[in-house]
């Protein structure tokens, strides 16, 4: 074995060994959609004295203290943009209570009571008994509180109360000392404790407290017939401190632990079945080198999972789909190499399999690099513009693409170079050109002869897709429209008509109600948590025991923003692909590829419009993935066009494009079949959450594969008529340096 293969083998073993370390020592960080919990997105608002963006960091600190005080295990609170704060609370399944405690402004003040207010006094506030009191200026603020603890003392019969510790004892002592000068029973002997402009308690100063002396020690008790939960929540708010600015809840997602466990199980089944079928297909087509590629796919799974764990990336349900989908990228790289190696061996069988394989890796690198860069562009847009689980898909897809490069170009190469000199051409899988290539070589169909006919058919497809968009419209999910969607699991099954009637009788006639087995999904406009509880009670009365599996609330402003970001993402994706292809190839190739991308996108959008499928953030991830996959296919075709055209500069361009398409068809077919295995497994086993995602990708991949040959190719032929740029020049082939002697030294 020469020096280069030996070092590749050492590097491959090192990568695998390093990947094993985080896999064996670290646990993955699961998103809320996999482990259950509540995600709240707050938006800070300007107050009369503080700007929202300037106070976001202070608000974040307050929310973090409140989450810790509530006892939430491993909460995650981060800023998102200038004014938004995302709070992830694992295990918290009551969003109403979580939002009330976490997001309350909690401006705490201690006021002297000046007496009972007169009727019509606009500044008066009602105490717990309903008596309206006139308050003086605040004497102590919540910033002077150092600690607050909920306690109970059954022996003294005090019930639940909150003990408050003050930073400085003097202010509290002066306030209670002044109140103690008033006679017992007089309202002025009371101290009003005001939280968010509401009197939560107004206790009398004990008769034993002397006038002007007050309560020393810097602590007090707040009592008021609290339940244990009320006392604990009040202590959390006081101890956490006041928020510097008000917060608006713009998004809320709650996922039950059962749904998360089902999602993990379904994704695991899809991954196992998809990988097994893909590996079997690769072995059948490419024999021994296919078996080695399947082993390298296992290494891909190890490397990408290790990277996710080591980077601390949050693994979400769409992220699992990205993890499985990136297997297709790894298969694509192997297929590109093996098909080029087959071509090289067919042209020069006398040079042996090792030469053909080396040339396959070398000649396929350009297409592999270009196709992976375009996929990384799509993943980068998801990381930049998306949020929540969809952003997790972008992170996972990007890691998967990079891991697939290592798998194919390092591990597969190291494995094949170990055995390729010890086996015959037939067993290796590289000795024959394959049935698809042989069939095409025998018939050599002229696809470009009907180029304008193909473009006209593409135009008809665009019209049909547009008709669906204009006549039926897109079924936008709550992410893009705003509103609320709640999914329940019931112990008994009810028909869709009965479920709709139950929700209608509860007072929500405009709600969209769907059923699937024991699941009932209710989609409405902006309704409160109390309304959700009313719907749940109505369903429970009809369908037996009810468990809330999912609850998502999107504010109208956030829905409009997400729609805008989705359009920006798609527009930037198309522009980025056009720019990259124009720089990497020619402007005619880039324009033809983008024309084909428009057709691909229109086909997917039109299909979802005609089928009435939901268009949400996961669909956006699917669309950007379709764009990346489709561009991969175009890159492979145009890379071959550039290579053939450089060697046949006087040939008709249409003939060059036709030959390039025919030569790349085996790669396209084999890669497409591998991806179809994975996506079919996702559609069958992935559950409702991933089924529509897989359907969008299945439609997009089929459309993208066909558009490479019947839209991008003819489009480039037509556009090249307007180009004055000459054909590319052949690549400089350096003559091998002649060795003088053997190099041995005696």
N, C-alpha and C positions, 0 to 999 in steps of 0.2 A: 504494500500500500504506500503510495507517495505521500509527501508531507501534507498537502492540502486536504485530502480526504481524512487523514489521521487527525488533523486539527478540527475538522468539522465534527468528527465523531466525539472528540473530547468536549467541544463546545455544546453539542447536543446533550451529552450526559450531564454537563454542568448545569444547563438550563433546566433539565428534568429534576436534578437534585435540589437546586435552589427553589424550584416550584413546590417540591414536596414539603419544604419547611413551613411556609404559612398554612398549607392545607392541613398539616398534622397538628399545628400549634394554635391556630386562630379559628374562631367561629365566624361564619358569614353574618353580615348585618342585614337583616331582613327589613323590607319596607312595611309600612302599615297594612298594605293590601295583602301581605302574606302572613303577618303575625297578629293582625287585629289591633284596633285602636282608633284614635280620632286625630285627624289633622285639621287644624284651624289656621286660616290665613286672615290676619288682621291688617287693616290699613290705618295708619295714623292720620289724624285730622288736626288742622291748625286750631290752637286755642287763642283766646284774646291776647295772651302774652308770649306764647311759644310757637315757633314754626314746627310743622310736623316732621320735616326731614331732619331738623337739628336735634330733635328729641327722640329719634327712633332708637338710638343706642341705649339711652336711659330707660326707655320703655321696655326694651329687650331684657335688660337686667332685672327689672321689676317682674316681668312675666316668668323669667327663669327662677327667681326666688319663690314665686307662687307655686310653680309646678313642683319644685323640690318640697315645699311645705305640704303640698297635697299628697305626697308619698308616691308620685308617679315614678316608676322604674325606668331609668334610661330615657328621660325626655330629650327631645332635640328641638332647640329654638335657634333660628338663624334669621338674619335679615335677607330680604329679597328686594333688590332695587333700593330706591331712596326711602320709600314710605311703608313698605310691607314687611311684616314679620310672620314667619311660618313656625307654628308650634305643632310638633308631632308628639302625641301622648299615647304610647303603647299601653294597651289594656284598658283604656278609658273608653267605655262604650255608651256613655250618656252624654251626648254632645251638648244638650241643653245646659246641664249643670256645669260641664267643663267650660263652656263659653261664658257662663255667668260669673264663675269664680275667677277664671284666668283673665278674661278681657274686661272686667269691670274697672272703671276709672279709679275708684276707691280713694277719693279725696276726703280724708278724715280730719275733722275739726272738733274741738271742745269749746263750747260757748257758755257764757253765763246766761241764765234765764232772767229776763227783765219783767216778766209777769205774763198773765193771760192776755192774748191779743184781742183787740176789739173786732167786731164784725166788719168785714171788708178790708182788713189790713192786708195789703198785697205782700208784705214781707214776712207774714206769719208762717209758721210750719207746724204741722200736726204731729203730736207724739203717738205712741203705739195705741193709746186709748182713744185717739181722735181729738183730744183737746188741743186747740191751736195756741201756740206759745209765741211770745215776742222775744227774740234772741238778741244778745249783744254781740259785739265784734268777737271773732275767735280769739281765745286766749292761748290755746295750745294747738299746734298742727300735727298731722301725722308724721312729719319729718322728725319730731321730737321723741317718737316712740322707738325704743330699742328692741323690745320683745313683746310677744303676745301669745298666750297659751290658753287653750280650752281646758277647763277643769270641771270637776264635779265633787261635791262633798255631801253624800247622802246623810251623814250623821247630823249635820246642821240643817238639812232640808233645804239647801240653797238651789238644788237642781244643777243645771249646767250654767257656767258663767265663763267669762274671759278675763284673765289676769293680764294687765297691761303694765309694762315697765317703761318709765320715761328717762330720756337722756339727762335732763336737768330737772331736779326735784322742785326748784324754786317756782317755776311758772304754774305747775299743778297745785303747789301748796298755796300760792296766792289766790288762785281761782276758787279753790274749796274754802279757803279762809274767809273770803268775801261773802260766799254763799252761806257760810255758817252763822253770819251775823243776822240772818233773817229768821223769823220765828218758825218753829216746826209746823209743817203742813202748808206753809206759804210756797207758791210756785217759784218764788225767787230763791228759795233754798235749794233748788235743783240745779244740776249741771247737764246741759244738753250735749249728747255725743252725736254728731252729724256725719253721716257717710253718704257722699254723692248727693248732697242737698236734701237728705232725708234723715229725720231723727230716728236712730235705731235704738236709743236708750236715753232716759232722762232721770237718773236716780237722784233721790234726796240725799243731801249730806247728813250723815248720821248725827243725832242729837249730842253725842258725846264729843264731837269735834268742837273745840273752842273757837269763838269768833276771832278773826285775824290771825289765828294760828294755823288752821288748815290741816290737811293730811300730809304728814311728813313721809319720808322714805322713797318718794318718787315712783309709787306704784298704786294701782287701783283695780277694782273689779267691776266689770260690766255685766250686769245680770238683766234678764228680761224674758224669762220663760222660754229659753232656747232649747231646741232639740239638740242631741249630740252633733248632728250634721251641721245645723245652723251655727252652733258655737265654734265648731272646727273651721267652717268656711269664713266666719268673721275673723277668727284669729289669723287665718292665712292672709286675708286681705290687709289687716292691720300690720302684721309683721312684714309682709312683702313690700309695703309702702305704696304710696299713691302713684298712679301713672301721670307723667308730666303732661300728656295730651290725651284726648279721647281716642278710642279705637272703634273702628267699624269692622264687623265680621263680614268679609266679602266672599269667603269660601270655606266650606266645611265638608269633610269626608269622614265617614265612619264605616269601618269594615269589621264584621264580627269574626272571631277566631275560627269558627267553623268554615266560613267561606275561604279564609286564608289557607287553612289546612287542605281544603279541597283543591285550591288553586295549585299548591305545591305538588300534591299527588298527581293532578292532571298533567302539569307541566313535566313532571318526571316521567310519566308514561309516554308523553309525546316525544320527549328527548330520547328515551330508550328505543322506542319503536322506530323513530325517524333515523337515528344514527345506525341502528342495526340494518334497516333496509338500505340505507345509503352505502354502508360499508359492504354489504352483500353485493349490491349492484357494481360497485367499483371493483370488487374482487372478480366477479363474473366477466366484466369487460376487459380488465387489464391484468388478470391472473396474478402472478407473483408480485409484480410491482404494485398492483392494486392492493394486495394483502399488506404490503409494507406501508402503503399510503393509509390503509385503515388503522394500522397500529399508530401511525403518526397522528391520525385524527383523535385517538385516545390521548396522545400527548398534548394535542391542541386543547382538549377539554381540561386537562390538568393545568396547563399554563394559563389559560384564560381565567379559570376559577381562582387560581393562586393570585393572579393580578388583581382580581376583584376584591379578594379578602385582604391582601396586603395594602391596597390603596384605601381600604375602608369604604369602598363604594357601597351604596345601598342597593340591595337586590330587590327589584320590584317585579310584578307579574309581567308587564311588557318587557322588562329587562331579561327575564327568563326566556321570553320569546326571542329576544335579540341574541341571547347566548346560543340557543338552538339554531337560529337562522344563520349565524356566522359560520356554522359548520359547512353551509353551502359555499361560503367564500373559500374555506380551506379546500373543499372538493374541487372548486373551480381552478384554483392554482395548480393542483395536482393534475387535473385533466389537461390543462394548457401545456404543461411540461410533457406529459406522456404522449399527447397527440403530436407535438413537435418532434419528439424523439422517434415516433413511428415514421413520420415523414422523412427524417434524416436517415433512418435505417433503410427505408425503401429506396432512397436515392443512392445510397452508398453502402450496401450490405457488407462489402469487403472490409470496411473499416471497423466493423465490430459494434457490439451493443454499448460498450463503455463510451466510445466516441459519440454514438447517436444520443445517448442519455446526457452527456455533457453539453452537446450542442442544443438539446431540447431545453435544458435549464437556462442556457445562455440566451437563446432566441425567444424564449417565452417570458423572460424577465421584464421586457419593455411593456408588454400587454398586462402582465400581472401588476406591475407598479402603477400603471395608469388607472387600471380598473379599481385598485384598492384606494388610490388617492381620491377618486370620485366618490367612493362609498364613505370615506372619512369626511369628505365635505358635507355629505348629507347628515352623518352622525354629528358633526360639529354644529350644524344648524339646529339640530334637536337639543343639544346641550345648551346652546346659546339662547334660543327662543322659547323652548318648552319648559314645563315645570312638572314637579311631582313624578308619577310613574313614567310618563312619556320621556322625561329627561333621563330617567334611569335606563330606559331603552337605548337612548343615544350613547350613554356612557358604556353600557354593556356591548353595544354593537361596535363601538370604536375599539374597545379592548379586544373583542373577538377578531376583528379584522387584523390587528397587529399580531395577535397570537397565531392567526392562520398563516401569516407570512412566515413566522418562525417555524411553524409546523411543516409547511410545504418546502420552503427553500433551504432549511437547515436539517430538520430531522428526517424528512423523507429522502433528501439527497444523501445524508449520511448512511441511512439504512440501505438504500438501493446500491450505493457504491461498494458496500461490503460484499454483496452477493452477485452483482451484475456480471462479473467476470467468470463466475463459476457455474453458470447455467446456460442453457441453450436459448435461442430466440423464441421458440414456440412457448416454452414454459414461462419465459419472462413476461410475455404479454406485449412486447414491443416488436416482435418479428413480423406481424401482419398489420396491414393498414386498417383493418376493421371492416365490417360489412357495410356500414353507411358510406365510408369513403370509397370502397370498391364499387358500390352501386352508383355513386355520383360520378366516379371516374369513367365508368362504362357508358353512361348515358349523357353526361355533361349537359344538363338542361341550361338553356339561355334565359335566365330570369330577367335580365335587363332588356330583352327584346320587347317585353310588355311593360316597361317601366312606367309610362304615363298611365297605363291602365291600372297598375297597382296604386298609383297616387290618386287616381280618381276614386278607386274603391275606398282608400283611406279617407277621402273627402266625404263619401257617403256615410262611413262609420262616424265621422265627426258630426254630421248632421243628425244621425240617429241618437248619438249621445247628447247633443244639444237639445234635441226634442224632449228627452227625458228630463233634462235640467229645467227646461222652461215649462213643461206641462205638469210634471209631478213635483219638481223641486227637490231639494236635499232635505233629508230628515236630520236636522242639526240636533246634536245632543245638548244636554244642559250646560256643558262646558262652553258652548258657543252662544247659547240663547239666554242663559241665566235661568234660574228656577231650582226646583228640588226634585230629586228622584230617590225613592225609598224602596228597598227590596226586602220582602218578608219571606220567611220559611214557615209553613203551616203544618200542623199535625194531620189535617184532613185536606183533601183536594176539593177545589171549587171550580166551576166553569168560568170562562172569561166574562160571560154575561152576568152571572151572579156576583162576581167580584166587582164589576163596574157598578152594578146597582147598589152594592154595599157602600162603596166609596161615594156614590152620588147621594145616597141617603144621609151620609155623614156631613153633607154640605159642600162637596167638591165635584160639581157636575162637569166641570171642564177638564178634569184630570184624565190622563191617558193611562189606562189600566191594562196590563198584560199578564198572562199566567203561563207557566211552564212547569208541569208536574206539580210539585208541592211549593213552588215559588210564585209569589205575586209581586209584580213591579208596579209602582204608582209614580207617575211623573206629573208634576203640577208646576204652577208658577211659584212666586215668592211666598211661601207659607212659613209660619213660625213652628218652633218645636212643640208648642201646645197643640197646634193643628195636626202635626204628625202623630202625637199621642192619641188624639181623637180618632184618626184613621185606624191606628193600630187596634184600639179598643173595639171599633166597629167590625174589623176583620176577625178579631179574636172571637167575637160573639157568634160569628157565622162559620168560621173554619177551624175552631178549636185553638189549641195552644199556638202562639205566634212568637217567632224569634226574628228580631231585626238583623238582617245580614249585611245590609249596606244602606248608607244614608249620605247623600251628597247634596250640598247647597252651594250654588254659584250665584253671586250677586249680579245684577244687570250690568253694572259698569265693568266688572271683570269679564263677563261673557262677551261684551263688545270688544274688549281689549284682546281676549284670546282669539276671536275671529280675525281681528286685524293682524295679530302676530302670525296666525296660520297663513293668511294671504302673503304676508311679508316673507315667511319661510319658504313657501312654494316659489314665489317670484325670485328670491335670492338664490334658491337652489338652481333654478333654470339658468339664471344669469351666470352663476359661478361655473356651472358645467359648460356653458357656451364659451366663457372666457378661457377656461382651462383647455378645452378642446381646440379653440382657435389658436392658442399659444403653442400647444403641444403638437398640433397637426397643421391644418389650414382652415381659413375662415369658412370655406365651403363645407368642410367636414363638420365643423362645429355647428353651422346653421342647419345642416341636414340632420344632425343628431338631435338638436333641440326641436326641430319639426317633428321628428319621430317621438320625442318625449311628450310633446303636446298631444299627439294622438294617443299615446299610452295613458297619460293622465285623464284625457277625456273619456277613454273607454272605461276606466275604473270609476270615475265620477258618474258617468251615465249609467253604468251597471248598478251602482248603489242607489241612484235616483229611481230607476225602473223597479228595483227590488224593494225599495223603501227601507234599506239598511241604515242604521244610525251613523252619522258623521260626527266624530268626536276627536279627542286628542290622540287616542290609539289609532284612529283612521289616518290622522296626519302623519304619525310615525310610519304607517304602512305606505302612504303615498311617497314620502321622502325615500323610503327603502326601495320602492319600485323605481323611482328616478335613478337612485344609485345603481341598482341592478341593471336597469335598461342601459344606462351609460356604459356599464362594464361591457355589455354585449357589443355596443357600437364601437367602443375603444378597440376590442379584439378585432373586429372587422376592419376598421380603418387603419389599425396598425399593420394588418396584412396587406391592405391596399397600398399603403405607403411603401412597404417592402417590395411588393411585386412591381409597382409602377417605377420604382427606382431602377429595377433591372430590365424593364421593357418600356423605355421612355417613348418609343415611337408607336407603341400599340394603342388601339382605341381605348379610351378611358373606360367606357362601358364594359368592354371585354375584361379589363383588369379588375373592375369592381365585381363582375360576375364570378371570375375565378377566385377572388378573395373570399366571397361569400360561400362558395362551394367548398373551399378548403377549410373554412372555419365551422362549417355545419356540424361535423362530428363533435367538436368541443361544445358547441351550443346545445346539441341534443343531449349529450351526456351530462353536462352541467345542469341543464333544465330538468332532466329526469331526477337527478340527485336532489335538487331543490324541491321538486314536486313531492318526493317521498316525505321530506321533512315537513312541508306545509300541510300535506294531507294528514299527517300524524297530528299536527297542531289543531287542524280543523276538527278531527274526529275525537281526540282525547283532551284538547285544551279547554273545553268548557265554553260557556257563553262568552266569557271575557275575551277569549282569544280566537273564537271561531270567526267572527267578522274580520278580525285582523288577518287571519290566514286566508279567508276568501278574497280579500282585497289584494293580497300578494299573489295568490294563484292567478287571478284575472290579470294582474299587472305583469307577471312573468311571462304568461302566454302571449299577451299583447306585445311586450317588449321583445320577445324572441322573434315574433313575426315581423315587427316593424323594422328590425335591423336589416332584414333582407328586402322587404317590400316597401319601405318608406325611406329609411336612411340611405340605402344604396341608390335607388332611383333619384332621390332628392339631391344627392351629391353629384350624380351625373348631370342633372339639369342645371344645378348651380355652377358647376365647373365650366359651363359654356360661357359664363360671364366673367370668369377669372382670367387674368392675364399672367398669372404667376406660372412659371415653367414647372414641369414635373420635378420631383425631388431627385437629387443626385445620389448615385450609389454610395453606400457607406465605404469609407476607406478601409481596405483590408491590408493590414500590415503583414508584410512577408515575414515568415518565421526566421528568427536570427540563426544564422548558420553557426553551428558549434565547431570550434577548432579542437580537435582531439577528443579524448574521452573525459578530460577533466581530472584524471587521476594524477596523484603526485607520488613519486617513489622517493 
